[in-house]
Amino acid sequence: MINHEIKVAFDEYTSLKELHKTDQDLCAEAVKAMRNSHSPYSKFRVGAALKLQSGKIIHGSNQENVAYPSGLCAERVALFHWGANHPDDPVESMAVTAHTDEFKLVKPVTSCGSCLQVMAEYEKKQGKPLRVLLYCIDGPVWIINGIENLLPFLFFEERLA
């Protein structure tokens, strides 16, 4: 038997105030994106903002549907918009935040497995790690460099290319 150990790395900031102004601004854009969430069923609003190399900001918000599998997370809404409209303008950073009136969030919300796999795909496509800011409004911010730190067993099969 061989025992393997996986370690992930991320930076935690106790509040938005500790971040560089450009990161603060990107988190504010994620909050702005969250306002367009269509989440009448879960009442859990999520917003994502991508900052592209050109400086352009792309917004995404979760879009629910009464037929639950038909909905889409904020991260994938933003990334698919980027992939369809700006594929030659690399993503520098991505901020994600969430809010619900049902309870208080005390730590950042992480992306689901499907979103992480899509992030990994686009990270590979652009040939450089994706920098992700997971922002808890009035709470900590986690900054992760590279999707392998969020999804260490991401799916890639080079022979499929």
N, C-alpha and C positions, 0 to 999 in steps of 0.2 A: 504494500500500500504506500502511496505517496500522499502526503498531506500538503495541500496548497493553501496559501493565505492570500487574500485580496485586500488591498488597502485602497481607500478612496481619500481624496484630499479636497478640502474647500475652506474658504475663509469666511468667518462669521463676524459681522459688525453688529453692535448692539442697537444701532439706529441708523436711519438714513443720513443723519447729520455727519456721520463719520466718513461718508463716501465722497469721492471727487464730484465736483459739480456736474460733469457730463453723466456720471452714473445716477446721480440724484434726478437729473432731468429725464433720463430714460425710465426710471421707476415711475416718475410722474406721468410719463406717456402711457405706461402700462395701466395706471389708474384711470387715465382718460379712456383708454381702449375698453376697460371693464364696463364703462357706462353703456356700451352698446351690446352688452350681454343679453341674450334671450334665454333666460333660465327660470321660466315660470314653474317648473316641476321641482327642481332641486333647491331653488332659491339661493344657489351658490354661484356667485358671479366671478368670472375669471377674465383677466385681461393680459394680453401679451403685446410687447412692443419690440420690434427689431430695429437696431441701428445699423444701417448699411455703410459700407466703406465711403460712399459718396456723401454721407451725412443724412441721407433720406431716412425717415422713420416710417415703418409699416406697422399698422395696428391689427390686432386680432382679438376676438372675444368668443367665449363659448356660445354655441348656438344649439339649443336643445330642441327636441322634437317629441311629440307625444309617442311616436314609435321610437323608443329610446336608442336603438342602434343607429338611427338616422342622424343623430346629433353629432357635433364635432367640437373638440376642445379648442381653446383659444390659441394654443401653441401651433396646432396644425392649421388653423385658419390663417394665421400670420405667415407660417412657413410655406404653405401652398400658394398663397398670394405672391410671396417673394419668388418662389420657383417658377410661377407662371408669367410673372411680369418683370422681374429684375434679376434673372439668374446670373448675369455677368457682373453684378455689383455685390461682392461678398458681404455676408453678415458679420459685423464686428462683435456685436453684443445683443443679447436678448434678455429682456426683463419680464418677469411673470409675477402677477399678484392676484389675490383673491379676497372676497368679502362675502359675508352672509349676515343677515339680521337675526339669524336663528341662534347663533352662539359667537363667542369672541375667539378669533384666531390668535394664537399666542406664538406661533412659529411659522416660517414660510411653508407654503404648500408645494410639494414636489409634483412634477409632471407625471402623468400616467405612463405605463409601459409603451403604449402605442405612440404617444408623443415622443418619448425618448428614442424609439427606433427611428422615427421620422427625422428627429434632430441629428441622429447619427448618420443617416443617409445623406442629409444636406451638408453635414460637416465633412463627410468623405468627398462629396461632390465638389466642394469649394477648396478642398485640400489643406484646410487648417482648422485647428480646434475652435469650437464654438464657446464663447464666454457667456455664461448664463447667470443672471442675477435673480434669485428667488427672494421676493420682497414681501415681508409681513407688515402691513400698514400699522404704524405705531408700535412696531416690534423689530426683531432682528432682520438682517439681510444676509443671505448666503451667496457667495460668489464662487462659482464652479468653473474651472477651465478644462474643457474637454468633456464630451459626453461619457467617455469611459468611467469618469468619476461619479456618474449618476447611474450608469447601466454597464457594469463591468463585464457582463456576458452578452453584449450586444451581438445581434446576428449579422454576420457578413460571410459570404461565401464567394471568394474571388473568381471561382470557376463559372459563376452565373453571369459574369460580365461578358 
